Amino acid sequence: MKFFASSLDRFRRHTKSADDTSDRIGVVKVEHSQTTDVTLPVTVSQQLDKTVVSIGAIAMQDLSEVRDLGAWLIQLLEEDAPKVLVVDLGQVKCLTSESLNQLINVNCHARERGTKLVLANLCSPLLDVFRITRLDRLFEVADSE
């Protein structure tokens, strides 16, 4: 930290003009607000001891929808606290890196809350991706819900 402070001090001395009186650096916290009126192509159904979320194909392609879906799944985990959350990916034919990242994030939140996350109905190319990347060891992958 001393190195950074001394380097910053030297930078200020060399770049300061005669009429420049700004000598402070401000730190601003930026908060991201989540929109609550987002419509996602998902279907939620409650079964005996599990919650099943069926995801539409479009939901895993658009970056903003993927992020909204991840936040929505985490909110579902916090509010409903299901014992088992089944995410049905039967309509999804491909996943982006951000959608995989969101699924990993949701899985971490599920484990923290004691919820078992199960990915169901993966098509064979997606199943191959999960096996090659060894994500099938991180997630429980089921053939059907």
Secondary structure, 3 states (H helix, E strand, C coil): CHHHHHHHHHHHHHHCCCCCCCCCCCCCCCCCCCCCCCCCCEEEEEECCEEEEEECHHHHCCHHHHHHHHHHHHHHHHHHCCCEEEEECCCCCCCCHHHHHHHHHHHHHHHHCCCEEEEECCCHHHHHHHHHCCCCCCCEEECCC
